[in-house]
Amino acid sequence: MQEFTGVWVRDPCIQKEDFWHAYMDYEICIHTNSLAFTKKSSCVRRRYSEFVWLRKKLQENAMLITHLPKLPPKNPFFSLNNAREIGARMGGLRTFLEEVVHSSVLLSDSCLHLFLQSQLSVKKIEACAEGRSRYTVSEAIHSFGSGNKRFES
């Protein structure tokens, strides 16, 4: 059977931190038969700044071994109400993830798997990947994965 990994970035939601501050997060779904993934189907929610963190972490860990795809550009005037801007950003995030999950070098990074298959914060992802948590990467994915079951595995 041929190996596949499908990536979806969808369902943009505005999250309000307080009266003045809000951000957009997105549902990131993976469906795969790849042995590289702990779960064959998963959905998590991530915001743009977490993608920026992931790219930086992958760059640090991969050093100069592989080319790292770019993220869609940060726009200081990004509008949470502009459907065209939101669609373009989601497309750019999907393209980034598709390139990342098809790189064998990047697929070996625990931070990537925790980012895609657990709801852990970036701080907790770093701690787990560095062995500074009470759970392994696999345990974290099973314990802190999304309860949102869009796909059946």
KAFENZI-V550521 format. One record per pair of residues at least 24 apart in sequence whose C-alpha atoms are under 10 Angstrom apart, sorted by the first residue. I is the first residue (numbers start at 1). J is the second residue. Records with the same first field share a line. If there is no record, write none. Layout:
BEGIN
I=J, J
END
This chain:
BEGIN
1=33
2=33, 34
3=32, 33, 34, 35
4=31, 32, 33, 34, 102
5=30, 31, 32, 33, 34, 37, 40, 41, 98, 101, 102
6=30, 31, 32, 33, 41, 94, 97, 98, 101
7=31, 32, 42, 43, 93, 94, 95, 96, 97, 98, 101, 116
8=43, 90, 91, 93, 94, 95, 97, 98
9=43, 44, 45, 46, 87, 89, 90, 91, 92, 93, 94, 95, 97
10=45, 86, 87, 90, 91, 93, 94
11=45, 90
12=45, 46, 47, 80, 83, 86, 87, 90
13=45, 47, 80
14=47, 80, 81
15=47
22=80
23=47, 48, 49, 79, 80
24=48, 49, 79, 80, 81, 86
25=49, 50, 90
26=86, 90, 93
27=90, 148
28=90, 93, 94, 97, 115, 116, 117
29=94, 116, 117, 148, 149, 150, 151
30=97, 98, 101, 116, 117, 151
31=150, 151, 152, 153
32=153
33=153
36=101, 104, 107, 108, 113
37=101, 107, 108, 113, 116, 117, 138, 141
38=113, 114, 117, 137, 138, 139, 141, 142
39=113, 117, 138, 141, 142, 145, 153
40=117, 151, 152, 153
41=117, 149, 150, 151, 152, 153
42=116, 117, 118, 141, 145, 146, 147, 148, 149, 150, 151, 152, 153
43=116, 117, 118, 119, 145, 146, 147, 148, 149, 150, 151
44=115, 116, 117, 118, 119, 120, 144, 145, 146, 147, 148, 149
45=115, 116, 117, 118, 119, 146, 148
46=115, 116, 119, 121
48=72, 74, 89, 90, 93
49=74
50=115, 121, 122
51=93, 96, 97, 115, 122
53=122
54=111, 112, 115, 122
55=96, 97, 100, 112
57=109, 111, 112, 126
58=100, 105, 106, 107, 109, 110, 111, 112
59=106
61=105, 106, 108, 109, 110, 111
62=105, 106, 108, 109
65=105, 106
66=103, 104, 105, 106
67=99, 100, 103, 105, 106
68=96, 99, 100, 103, 106
69=95, 96, 97, 98, 99, 100
70=95, 96, 97, 99
71=95, 96, 97
72=96
110=137, 138
111=137
113=137, 138, 140, 141
114=138, 140, 141, 144, 145
115=141, 145
116=141, 145
117=141, 142, 144, 145, 146
118=142, 143, 144, 145, 146, 147
119=143, 144, 145, 146, 147
120=144, 145, 146
END
